[in-house]
Amino acid sequence: MRILSLTVVFVSLLACGGSEPYHCDFRTGDSAEPRCQERAARVASPGVSEAAFQQTCELVQATSGDGACPLDGAVAGCDVTFAAGGETVVDWYYAPETVESVTETCDAAGGTVLLP
């Protein structure tokens, strides 16, 4: 539920997206979870700006950064790209998550499972 609500927060912060990937690593902070979300604009259309995304990331005490999420230790990813936003959005999951649990979460979100 928290994953869905954080995704909704990020999606609701509308602005112009960049073209280089950037990420929010949720493995840090008081409410740590084994997930990192990366984004990159696919086309020049409204989406979540890098600045707004990173600001929201820091508000939930996660770690924002430039580039893709680190794949060391990743068990699987879920491409949950929002077509209307023109962004590529991938959530990468780490242990204790498993490929099976990520597949279940990803299927429920209508995404595509990715392996690192």
PyMOL commands that set and color helices and strands:
alter all, ss='L'
color gray80, all
select helices_A, chain A and resi 2-12+50-59+83-85+99-109
alter helices_A, ss='H'
color red, helices_A
select strands_A, chain A and resi 15-16+22-25+35-41+46-47+63-66+74-79+87-94+112-114
alter strands_A, ss='S'
color yellow, strands_A
deselect
rebuild
show_as cartoon
